[in-house]
């Protein structure tokens, strides 16, 4: 089986993992954090969500696809009170026929120490 690493030039190389892989006609995406190019996070969940979806869109474009081609989405969030803001932005990126989805609250997200 042919597999192709998806590493868009305009996204930082994550070093220990890949942003995504294409294996045959299937594309697998790694998670995307909502940090900016400088590595910092806005306190606004809408900005973080927008950044994360923009990163996912970039990897999908590298694979020849679009966000609307995603069929399963798993989201990790650190506070359920942020769910509404996340949902508003998600609806901008996935307005019709959204993918099967799971949203889970976690204690923390894996980020690089500063």
Backbone as numpy.savetxt, mean C-alpha at the origin, in Angstrom:
# Nx Ny Nz CAx CAy CAz Cx Cy Cz
8.46 -21.28 -13.74 7.61 -20.10 -13.74 8.50 -18.86 -13.74
8.14 -17.92 -14.56 8.87 -16.66 -14.60 8.34 -15.75 -13.50
9.25 -15.18 -12.73 8.84 -14.19 -11.74 9.69 -12.95 -11.92
9.05 -11.80 -11.75 9.70 -10.53 -11.99 9.55 -9.64 -10.76
10.66 -9.14 -10.26 10.65 -8.24 -9.11 10.10 -6.89 -9.54
9.23 -6.33 -8.74 8.66 -5.02 -9.01 9.29 -4.01 -8.06
10.20 -3.21 -8.61 10.91 -2.21 -7.81 10.94 -0.91 -8.60
9.85 -0.12 -8.52 9.81 1.15 -9.26 10.99 2.05 -8.87
11.57 2.71 -9.86 12.74 3.55 -9.64 12.46 4.72 -8.69
11.21 5.18 -8.65 10.91 6.35 -7.81 10.51 5.97 -6.37
10.59 4.69 -6.02 10.36 4.26 -4.64 11.66 3.74 -4.05
11.90 4.07 -2.80 13.12 3.62 -2.13 13.18 2.09 -2.13
14.38 1.56 -2.33 14.58 0.11 -2.31 14.47 -0.36 -0.86
13.52 -1.24 -0.55 13.34 -1.66 0.83 14.42 -2.60 1.36
15.37 -3.01 0.55 16.54 -3.82 0.90 16.17 -5.25 1.32
15.44 -5.44 2.38 15.19 -6.78 2.91 13.94 -7.45 2.34
13.23 -6.76 1.49 12.06 -7.34 0.84 11.85 -6.62 -0.48
10.85 -6.99 -1.22 10.53 -6.35 -2.51 9.19 -5.66 -2.41
9.02 -4.59 -3.17 7.72 -3.91 -3.21 6.66 -4.81 -3.80
7.08 -5.68 -4.69 6.12 -6.60 -5.28 6.79 -7.58 -6.21
6.00 -8.57 -6.63 6.45 -9.58 -7.59 5.33 -9.87 -8.55
5.70 -10.12 -9.78 4.77 -10.67 -10.77 5.20 -12.10 -10.98
4.26 -13.02 -10.82 4.51 -14.44 -11.06 3.43 -14.90 -12.03
3.80 -15.09 -13.29 2.79 -15.39 -14.30 1.86 -14.19 -14.45
0.57 -14.41 -14.33 -0.40 -13.32 -14.44 -0.86 -12.79 -13.09
-0.18 -13.20 -12.03 -0.55 -12.76 -10.69 0.49 -11.79 -10.15
0.01 -10.74 -9.48 0.89 -9.74 -8.88 0.70 -9.77 -7.37
1.80 -9.78 -6.65 1.79 -9.75 -5.19 2.44 -8.45 -4.74
1.76 -7.71 -3.89 2.29 -6.44 -3.40 2.64 -6.55 -1.92
3.76 -5.92 -1.54 4.10 -5.79 -0.13 3.26 -4.66 0.44
3.23 -4.56 1.74 2.52 -3.46 2.37 3.18 -2.13 2.05
2.41 -1.07 2.16 2.92 0.27 1.90 2.58 1.16 3.09
3.59 1.77 3.65 3.38 2.70 4.76 3.04 4.08 4.21
2.42 4.89 5.02 2.01 6.23 4.60 3.00 7.32 4.93
4.27 6.97 5.01 5.28 8.00 5.27 5.65 8.74 4.00
6.19 9.94 4.20 6.62 10.75 3.07 8.01 10.37 2.61
8.52 11.03 1.57 9.84 10.71 1.03 10.97 10.85 2.06
10.78 11.72 3.05 11.79 11.91 4.08 11.66 10.91 5.23
10.68 10.00 5.13 10.49 8.97 6.13 9.58 9.35 7.28
9.11 10.58 7.30 8.25 11.01 8.40 6.78 10.76 8.08
5.99 10.69 9.14 4.56 10.44 9.01 3.78 11.68 9.40
2.83 12.05 8.58 1.92 13.13 8.93 1.01 12.62 10.05
0.57 13.49 10.95 -0.40 13.05 11.95 -1.80 12.84 11.36
-2.01 13.26 10.12 -3.31 13.16 9.45 -3.41 11.81 8.73
-4.34 10.96 9.17 -4.51 9.63 8.56 -4.86 9.73 7.09
-5.53 10.79 6.69 -5.88 10.94 5.27 -4.62 11.11 4.41
-3.69 11.88 4.90 -2.43 12.07 4.16 -1.65 10.75 4.13
-1.58 10.06 5.27 -0.89 8.77 5.31 -1.53 7.77 4.35
-2.85 7.72 4.35 -3.56 6.77 3.49 -3.32 7.10 2.02
-3.38 8.38 1.69 -3.14 8.80 0.30 -1.74 8.38 -0.14
-0.76 8.62 0.71 0.63 8.25 0.36 0.75 6.74 0.16
0.13 5.96 1.03 0.21 4.50 0.90 -0.43 4.03 -0.40
-1.61 4.55 -0.72 -2.27 4.14 -1.97 -1.48 4.61 -3.19
-0.85 5.77 -3.12 -0.02 6.23 -4.24 1.16 5.29 -4.45
1.75 4.80 -3.36 2.85 3.84 -3.49 2.36 2.53 -4.10
1.23 2.04 -3.63 0.66 0.81 -4.20 0.36 0.99 -5.68
-0.18 2.15 -6.05 -0.49 2.44 -7.46 0.78 2.42 -8.30
1.87 2.95 -7.76 3.15 2.97 -8.48 3.63 1.55 -8.75
3.53 0.68 -7.77 3.97 -0.72 -7.95 3.04 -1.43 -8.94
1.74 -1.17 -8.84 0.81 -1.78 -9.79 1.10 -1.32 -11.22
1.43 -0.04 -11.39 1.77 0.46 -12.72 3.01 -0.24 -13.25
3.98 -0.47 -12.37 5.20 -1.18 -12.77 4.85 -2.58 -13.29
3.80 -3.17 -12.73 3.36 -4.50 -13.13 2.44 -4.47 -14.34
2.06 -3.27 -14.79 1.15 -3.15 -15.93 -0.31 -3.13 -15.51
-0.57 -2.87 -14.23 -1.94 -2.88 -13.73 -2.34 -1.57 -13.09
-3.50 -1.60 -12.44 -4.05 -0.44 -11.74 -4.54 -0.89 -10.37
-4.78 0.08 -9.50 -5.33 -0.27 -8.19 -6.64 -1.02 -8.32
-7.42 -0.70 -9.32 -8.71 -1.35 -9.49 -8.58 -2.82 -9.89
-7.37 -3.28 -10.17 -7.13 -4.69 -10.46 -6.92 -5.51 -9.19
-6.75 -4.86 -8.05 -6.53 -5.56 -6.79 -7.81 -6.29 -6.39
-7.66 -7.56 -6.01 -8.84 -8.35 -5.64 -8.91 -8.63 -4.13
-7.80 -8.46 -3.40 -7.80 -8.66 -1.95 -6.89 -7.62 -1.32
-7.39 -6.98 -0.27 -6.64 -5.92 0.40 -6.71 -6.17 1.91
-5.55 -6.19 2.55 -5.48 -6.30 4.00 -4.84 -5.04 4.53
-5.50 -4.39 5.47 -5.03 -3.11 6.00 -4.78 -3.26 7.50
-3.63 -2.75 7.94 -3.29 -2.73 9.35 -3.31 -1.27 9.80
-4.03 -1.01 10.85 -4.18 0.35 11.36 -3.91 0.31 12.87
-3.33 1.38 13.42 -2.96 1.36 14.84 -4.04 1.89 15.78
-5.10 2.44 15.23 -6.17 2.99 16.07 -7.47 2.98 15.27
-8.45 2.25 15.73 -9.72 2.14 14.99 -10.43 3.48 14.85
-10.09 4.45 15.67 -10.70 5.78 15.53 -10.27 6.44 14.22
-9.23 5.93 13.58 -8.74 6.48 12.31 -9.43 5.84 11.11
-10.29 4.87 11.38 -10.93 4.11 10.31 -11.72 4.99 9.34
-12.44 5.95 9.86 -13.27 6.81 9.00 -12.41 7.60 8.00
-11.34 8.22 8.48 -10.45 8.97 7.60 -9.81 8.08 6.55
-9.38 6.90 6.99 -8.82 5.92 6.05 -9.86 5.59 4.98
-11.09 5.30 5.40 -12.15 4.90 4.48 -12.48 5.97 3.46
-12.44 7.23 3.87 -12.73 8.33 2.94 -11.72 8.35 1.79
-10.45 8.21 2.13 -9.42 8.25 1.08 -9.44 6.98 0.25
-9.64 5.86 0.88 -9.74 4.59 0.15 -10.82 4.68 -0.93
-11.95 5.30 -0.59 -13.05 5.44 -1.55 -12.65 6.30 -2.75
-11.72 7.21 -2.57 -11.22 8.02 -3.70 -10.44 7.14 -4.67
-9.65 6.22 -4.13 -8.80 5.36 -4.96 -9.54 4.14 -5.49
-10.53 3.65 -4.75 -11.28 2.46 -5.13 -12.78 2.77 -5.05
-13.28 3.61 -5.96 -14.66 4.09 -5.84 -15.73 3.06 -6.21
-15.39 2.08 -7.03 -16.38 1.10 -7.50 -15.84 -0.31 -7.36
-16.71 -1.24 -7.07 -16.32 -2.65 -6.97 -15.05 -2.84 -6.14
-15.07 -2.44 -4.86 -13.86 -2.56 -4.05 -13.44 -4.01 -3.86
-12.15 -4.24 -3.60 -11.67 -5.60 -3.42 -12.17 -6.20 -2.11
-12.12 -7.51 -2.01 -12.36 -8.17 -0.73 -11.35 -7.59 0.25
-11.80 -7.26 1.45 -10.92 -6.52 2.36 -11.01 -6.98 3.79
-9.89 -6.80 4.49 -9.81 -7.04 5.92 -9.08 -5.85 6.52
-9.63 -5.30 7.60 -8.98 -4.20 8.32 -8.74 -4.68 9.75
-7.49 -4.58 10.21 -7.09 -5.09 11.50 -6.38 -4.00 12.29
-6.72 -3.86 13.58 -5.97 -2.95 14.44 -4.79 -3.70 15.03
-3.61 -3.06 14.99 -2.39 -3.64 15.55 -1.76 -2.66 16.53
-0.84 -3.15 17.32 -0.17 -2.29 18.31 0.78 -1.30 17.63
1.47 -1.76 16.60 2.45 -0.91 15.91 2.69 -1.44 14.51
3.27 -0.59 13.67 3.66 -0.98 12.32 5.19 -1.05 12.26
5.71 -1.89 11.41 7.16 -2.03 11.29 7.71 -0.85 10.50
8.44 -0.01 11.18 9.09 1.14 10.55 10.56 1.13 10.95
11.36 1.81 10.18 12.77 1.89 10.51 12.97 2.86 11.68
13.82 2.50 12.61 14.11 3.44 13.70 14.77 4.68 13.14
14.48 5.81 13.73 15.07 7.08 13.26 16.22 7.46 14.11
